[in-house]
Every structure is written in structure tokens, then in C-alpha cells.
């Protein structure tokens, strides 16, 4: 079990997101936006949560997260496990 810090974004963050420079991969790094906000004296709110961290940043990560959640769901677990065993 992981402990993950999640943030509560206020509408003010959108002003900073519009000005953010995307990375070489074309992504806006939220941590860099937060750094800029903090340097300008803005408050960042967060909450530590107990749970699993699931990535969805690309197709493979999304699929892994999807299967992780689907296999935990009692409606799908048994049938999905049986199906996955049939795939070669």
C-alpha cells in the first residue's frame, strides 16, 4: 500500500498552466507549475491518501491500470482471469 499526496487545484492554477512551457515530450509538468506558484507566494493545498498509484500516461500504462482495477472487481475478476489464460 502506498501513500500518495494529491493536490486540490484552485482556479488560479489555470493561469499558470496557460503560461507553462511543455517538456520535450509535449507534457506540462505540474510540479514545475507548482514551483512557479510557490515562488510567487501562492498556496498549494494537498492531502495524503492511502492507496495504489496507477499510471495512465500512455497506452500500456493505461492498460495495466485497467487490468489492475478490473481484476479487483468481483464482477469481472473470475471471468477475466479465465480469459487471460486463454490468450497466447
C-alpha positions as CSV (number, residue, x, y, z in Angstrom):
1,X,0.0,0.0,0.0
2,X,1.4,3.4,-1.0
3,X,0.8,6.8,0.5
4,X,0.2,9.3,-2.3
5,X,-0.1,13.1,-2.0
6,X,-2.9,14.5,-4.1
7,X,-3.5,18.2,-4.7
8,X,-6.6,20.3,-4.6
9,X,-6.3,22.7,-7.5
10,X,-7.7,26.2,-7.2
11,X,-8.9,28.0,-10.3
12,X,-5.8,30.2,-10.1
13,X,-3.7,27.2,-11.4
14,X,-5.1,27.6,-14.9
15,X,-3.5,30.9,-15.3
16,X,-0.1,29.3,-14.6
17,X,-0.9,26.2,-16.8
18,X,-1.5,28.5,-19.8
19,X,1.9,30.1,-19.3
20,X,3.8,26.8,-18.8
21,X,6.3,25.6,-21.3
22,X,5.7,22.0,-22.4
23,X,8.6,19.4,-22.0
24,X,10.3,17.9,-25.0
25,X,7.6,15.2,-24.9
26,X,4.9,17.9,-25.1
27,X,3.8,17.5,-21.5
28,X,3.2,20.2,-18.9
29,X,4.9,19.2,-15.7
30,X,2.5,20.1,-12.9
31,X,5.4,20.2,-10.3
32,X,7.1,23.0,-12.3
33,X,3.8,24.9,-12.3
34,X,3.6,24.4,-8.5
35,X,7.1,25.7,-8.1
36,X,6.3,28.8,-10.0
37,X,3.2,29.4,-8.0
38,X,5.0,28.9,-4.7
39,X,7.8,31.3,-5.8
40,X,5.1,33.9,-6.3
41,X,3.7,33.3,-2.8
42,X,0.6,31.2,-3.8
43,X,-0.7,28.5,-1.6
44,X,-0.8,24.8,-2.8
45,X,-3.2,22.5,-1.0
46,X,-2.6,18.8,-0.7
47,X,-3.9,15.7,1.0
48,X,-2.0,12.5,1.8
49,X,-4.0,9.4,0.7
50,X,-3.6,5.7,1.3
51,X,-3.9,3.7,-1.9
52,X,-2.3,2.5,-5.1
53,X,-0.7,4.8,-7.6
54,X,-2.0,4.0,-11.1
55,X,-0.4,5.5,-14.2
56,X,-2.3,6.3,-17.4
57,X,0.2,8.4,-19.3
58,X,0.5,6.1,-22.3
59,X,-1.5,3.2,-23.7
60,X,0.5,0.4,-21.9
61,X,0.3,2.2,-18.5
62,X,-3.5,2.7,-19.1
63,X,-3.9,-1.0,-19.9
64,X,-2.0,-2.1,-16.8
65,X,-4.1,0.2,-14.6
66,X,-7.3,-1.0,-16.3
67,X,-6.5,-4.7,-15.7
68,X,-5.4,-3.9,-12.1
69,X,-8.8,-2.4,-11.4
70,X,-10.8,-4.9,-13.4
71,X,-9.2,-7.9,-11.6
72,X,-10.0,-6.3,-8.2
73,X,-13.7,-6.0,-9.2
74,X,-15.7,-9.1,-8.2
75,X,-18.0,-8.7,-11.2
76,X,-15.1,-9.3,-13.6
77,X,-12.3,-11.0,-11.7
78,X,-13.0,-14.7,-12.3
79,X,-14.1,-14.4,-15.9
80,X,-11.3,-12.0,-16.8
81,X,-8.6,-14.3,-15.2
82,X,-10.0,-17.3,-17.2
83,X,-10.0,-15.3,-20.4
84,X,-6.4,-14.0,-19.9
85,X,-5.2,-17.7,-19.5
86,X,-6.6,-18.5,-23.0
87,X,-4.6,-15.8,-24.7
88,X,-1.3,-17.0,-26.3
